[in-house]
Amino acid sequence: MLNRNSLLRTVVTTLVICVVLGAIYALWIRYQVEPLTRDGKVRADLVPVAADVSGLITEVRIHDDEAVHKGQILLVIDRPRYQLALDQAEANLATQRVSLAQVAREDRRNRSMPELLAGEVIEQGRARVDGLRTTLAQAVAARNLAQLNLERTYLRAPVDGTVSNMTLQPGIYLNAGKPVVALVYNRSLRVEGYFEETKLPAIHVGDPASVYLMGVADEIRGHVDSIAAGVEDRERAGGDAGLANVNPSFTWVRLAQRIPVRIRIDKVPTGVRLIPGQTATVIVHPRKGDVAVRRSLPW
């Protein structure tokens, strides 16, 4: 009886040890070998929107975190001032047209009486016509520019996106060329997973991927869109014209470099919202034709 109990304890202990070792091995494969990373981020392109004309904001037609469409008016900038500039340019254009018409009539009259006028006078008349034609072209360009500036007093959304960090109010003066509104370009939403370099051989462009946002159990499906072509070498510094400045120290423990892998999103579950900056876990799955090949790899 005693031997039987001892044998039973030995068998149970052996089974427990095997289960523990199997679990440890499975975890090691899961987190050290398989292409999985918990270091993922939801990202999107940020489009800065700048005013093309300077002036006071007279109207704000958006609010923070609002979804906008391409071409939608975001702000209105001092339209009365640019309307007056357009009116002045059109008045100047009308004056130049009248002057050109008058000089052209005089030129035609002078050329019709060559026997009564000196050749020098006729040539001067032609020169005045050519000069006024150039002035008229300049007036047309000035009118077109004033018209363009008036149109640019409407600050429009260049892409479909979501307004981010909107704090502008009427009465604020804007300078041309300075970004004033940021749009999150919705169509550029993606997930970037930072995989250890030791896992890159198991990742290929086109492989299906699963993405899990922190605190969200639903799976977001996607596929590998691209793998970063390079990362910064922090062990080396120096300019192109100088010698390489290489770090002389070498630590015994070397951490694997993390390489960005871009995941294109294919399907987002209903009710799940992607916000740039969210943390995500990314799992890359082998394609059906690659499963046998990857199983034969040494890792």
C-alpha positions in Angstrom: 0.0 0.0 0.0 2.8 2.3 0.9 4.6 1.6 -2.3 1.5 2.3 -4.3 0.9 5.7 -2.6 4.6 6.6 -3.1 4.3 5.7 -6.8 1.1 7.7 -7.2 2.7 10.8 -5.6 5.7 10.3 -7.9 3.5 10.1 -11.0 1.4 13.1 -9.9 4.5 15.2 -9.2 6.0 14.2 -12.6 2.7 15.2 -14.3 2.6 18.5 -12.5 6.2 19.3 -13.4 5.6 18.3 -17.1 2.5 20.6 -17.2 4.5 23.5 -15.7 7.4 23.0 -18.1 4.9 22.7 -21.0 3.2 25.9 -19.9 6.6 27.7 -19.6 7.6 26.5 -23.0 4.3 27.6 -24.5 4.6 31.0 -22.9 8.2 31.3 -24.2 7.1 30.4 -27.7 4.2 32.8 -27.5 6.1 35.8 -26.3 9.6 35.2 -27.5 9.3 33.4 -30.8 5.9 34.0 -32.4 5.4 37.4 -34.1 3.5 39.1 -31.3 4.1 42.5 -29.6 2.2 44.4 -26.9 4.1 47.5 -28.0 1.6 48.8 -30.7 0.1 52.1 -31.3 -2.9 53.4 -33.3 -1.6 56.1 -35.6 -2.9 58.5 -38.2 -1.5 61.3 -40.3 -2.0 64.8 -38.9 -2.8 67.5 -41.4 -1.9 71.1 -40.2 -4.2 73.7 -41.8 -2.8 77.2 -42.2 -4.4 80.4 -43.4 -3.3 81.7 -46.8 -4.2 85.3 -45.9 -3.7 87.3 -42.7 -6.5 89.0 -40.7 -8.9 88.7 -37.8 -11.1 85.7 -37.4 -14.7 86.9 -37.9 -16.5 83.5 -37.7 -15.7 80.1 -36.4 -17.8 77.3 -37.9 -16.3 74.2 -36.2 -15.7 73.0 -32.7 -13.2 70.6 -31.2 -13.4 66.9 -32.1 -15.8 67.6 -34.9 -15.7 65.4 -38.1 -15.4 67.6 -41.2 -15.4 66.9 -44.9 -13.0 68.1 -47.6 -13.9 71.6 -48.7 -16.0 72.4 -45.6 -15.5 76.0 -44.3 -13.7 76.0 -41.0 -13.0 79.7 -40.4 -13.9 83.0 -41.9 -11.1 85.7 -42.0 -11.9 89.4 -42.3 -13.8 89.3 -45.6 -14.8 93.0 -45.6 -11.1 94.1 -45.9 -10.4 91.8 -48.8 -13.7 92.7 -50.5 -12.6 96.3 -50.4 -9.2 95.3 -51.9 -11.0 93.5 -54.7 -13.3 96.5 -55.4 -10.2 98.7 -55.6 -8.5 96.3 -58.0 -11.5 96.2 -60.2 -11.8 100.0 -60.2 -8.1 100.3 -61.2 -8.7 97.7 -63.9 -11.6 99.7 -65.3 -9.4 102.9 -65.3 -6.6 101.2 -67.2 -9.1 99.9 -69.8 -10.4 103.4 -70.4 -6.9 104.8 -70.7 -5.9 102.1 -73.2 -9.0 102.6 -75.3 -8.3 106.4 -75.5 -4.6 105.9 -76.4 -5.5 103.3 -78.9 -7.9 105.7 -80.7 -5.2 108.4 -80.8 -2.7 105.9 -82.2 -5.1 104.9 -84.9 -5.8 108.5 -85.8 -2.1 109.3 -85.9 -1.3 106.4 -88.2 -4.1 107.5 -90.5 -2.4 110.9 -91.1 1.3 110.0 -91.7 1.7 113.0 -94.0 0.8 115.5 -91.3 2.7 113.9 -88.3 6.3 113.1 -87.9 7.3 109.5 -87.7 8.7 110.0 -84.2 5.2 111.0 -82.9 3.6 107.9 -84.5 6.2 105.7 -82.9 5.6 107.3 -79.5 1.9 106.6 -79.8 2.6 103.0 -80.5 4.9 102.8 -77.5 2.2 104.3 -75.3 -0.3 101.7 -76.5 2.1 98.8 -75.8 2.9 100.3 -72.3 -0.7 100.6 -71.4 -1.4 97.0 -72.6 1.3 95.8 -70.1 -0.2 98.0 -67.4 -3.7 96.6 -68.2 -2.3 93.0 -67.9 -0.8 93.9 -64.5 -4.2 95.3 -63.4 -5.9 92.1 -64.5 -3.4 90.0 -62.5 -3.9 92.3 -59.4 -7.7 91.9 -59.7 -7.3 88.1 -60.0 -5.0 88.1 -56.9 -7.5 90.2 -54.9 -10.3 87.8 -56.0 -8.2 84.8 -54.9 -7.4 86.4 -51.6 -11.1 87.1 -51.0 -11.9 83.4 -51.7 -9.0 82.3 -49.3 -10.7 84.2 -46.5 -12.7 81.0 -46.2 -10.4 78.5 -44.5 -11.5 75.1 -45.8 -10.6 71.6 -44.8 -8.1 70.0 -47.2 -9.1 66.4 -46.4 -11.8 64.5 -44.6 -10.8 64.4 -41.0 -11.5 65.2 -37.4 -10.7 68.5 -35.8 -8.1 68.2 -33.0 -7.2 70.7 -30.2 -9.4 73.5 -31.5 -9.1 76.6 -29.4 -9.6 79.5 -31.8 -12.3 82.2 -31.3 -13.5 85.2 -33.2 -11.2 88.2 -32.8 -7.9 86.3 -32.9 -5.5 87.6 -35.5 -4.0 85.0 -37.9 -0.8 85.2 -39.8 -0.6 83.7 -43.3 1.2 80.4 -43.4 1.0 79.7 -39.7 -0.8 76.4 -38.9 -3.9 77.1 -36.8 -6.0 73.9 -37.0 -4.9 70.3 -37.0 -7.0 67.6 -38.7 -6.6 63.9 -38.0 -6.8 62.3 -41.5 -9.3 59.5 -40.9 -8.3 57.5 -44.0 -4.8 57.2 -42.8 -5.8 55.4 -39.6 -3.5 52.4 -39.0 -1.7 50.4 -36.4 2.0 50.3 -36.0 3.5 47.4 -34.0 7.1 47.6 -32.8 8.5 44.0 -33.2 11.8 42.8 -32.0 14.2 42.2 -34.8 14.5 38.5 -33.9 10.8 38.1 -34.9 11.1 39.8 -38.3 11.9 36.7 -40.3 8.5 35.4 -39.4 6.7 38.5 -40.7 6.0 39.2 -44.3 4.1 41.8 -46.2 0.5 40.6 -46.7 0.4 38.4 -43.6 -3.0 38.7 -41.7 -2.8 40.3 -38.4 -5.0 40.6 -35.3 -5.1 43.8 -33.2 -6.4 44.1 -29.7 -6.8 47.6 -28.1 -6.0 47.9 -24.5 -9.3 47.3 -22.6 -11.2 46.1 -25.7 -11.8 42.4 -26.2 -13.0 42.6 -29.8 -10.5 41.7 -32.5 -9.6 44.2 -35.2 -8.5 42.5 -38.4 -5.8 43.8 -40.7 -2.7 42.8 -42.6 0.9 43.7 -42.8 1.2 46.7 -45.1 4.9 47.4 -44.8 8.0 47.0 -42.7 10.2 49.9 -41.8 13.2 50.3 -44.1 15.5 51.5 -41.3 15.7 52.9 -37.8 18.1 55.3 -36.2 21.5 54.0 -35.2 22.0 55.4 -31.7 25.5 53.9 -31.4 26.8 56.2 -34.1 26.8 59.9 -34.4 28.6 62.6 -36.5 27.9 64.5 -39.6 28.4 63.4 -43.2 31.6 65.5 -43.6 33.3 64.2 -40.4 34.5 60.9 -39.1 32.0 58.4 -37.5 31.6 58.8 -33.8 31.1 55.3 -32.6 30.2 54.5 -28.9 33.2 52.7 -27.5 31.2 50.9 -24.8 29.7 47.5 -25.2 27.3 45.9 -22.7 27.1 42.2 -22.3 23.3 42.3 -22.3 22.1 43.4 -25.8 18.4 44.2 -26.2 16.8 43.4 -29.5 16.1 46.5 -31.6 12.4 47.1 -32.2 11.3 47.6 -35.9 8.1 49.4 -36.8 5.7 47.2 -38.8 2.7 49.0 -40.3 -0.7 47.2 -40.1 -3.4 48.2 -42.6 -6.8 47.9 -41.0 -9.3 45.7 -42.8 -12.3 45.4 -40.4 -13.2 47.2 -37.2 -15.9 45.7 -35.0 -19.1 47.7 -34.5 -18.8 50.0 -31.6 -15.0 50.1 -31.5 -13.5 53.5 -32.0 -9.9 54.0 -33.1 -8.2 57.0 -31.6 -4.6 57.8 -32.6 -2.3 57.2 -29.6 -4.2 54.1 -28.3 -2.1 51.2 -27.1 -2.6 47.9 -28.9 -1.4 44.3 -29.0 -0.5 43.1 -32.5 -0.4 39.4 -33.5 0.8 38.5 -37.0 -0.5 35.2 -38.4 1.2 33.1 -41.1 -0.6 32.8 -44.4 -1.8 29.3 -45.2 1.0 28.5 -47.6 3.6 29.6 -45.2 2.6 27.6 -42.1 4.6 24.5 -43.0 7.6 26.5 -44.0 7.6 28.5 -40.7 7.3 25.4 -38.6 10.5 24.1 -40.1 12.5 27.2 -39.2 15.0 26.9 -36.4 13.3 29.3 -34.1 
